């Protein structure tokens, strides 16, 4: 399989977020996933939706992350959670089927694909990791 360009529709997501240094991601993200697992039932998710791990942006070594679920609107946000509006955009898509700890390798493949094709990646490094039945549907926003 090769990376491909896809269009994603507008999306509203409610979930738990964090901002941390790059070197803290490996310890803080598992904690955020555990908290999300405990509280995901509070989110008025769209039927049949899958958890999303959003990389909302990166400034230097600071990363802004959110783990959440798609919702119809941002009208009902549980206490301690945040809502995000994701506008329609184009993405590089890749289906990752290996171990979770190797997802970064799939994102590297996507970035090499972009470079070879002359595609400009979003400077905020916005990404979506949609977990579906033990696979990860990876999306990296492009301009």
Buried (B, 14 or more C-beta within 10 A) or exposed (E): EEBEEEEBEEBBBBBBBBEBEEEBBEEBBEEBBEBBEEBBEBBEBEEEBEBBBBBBBBEEEEBBBBBBBBBEEEEEBBEEBBBBEBEEBBBBBBBBEEEEEEBEEBBEBBBEBBEEEEBEBBEEBBBBBBBEEEEBBBBBBBE
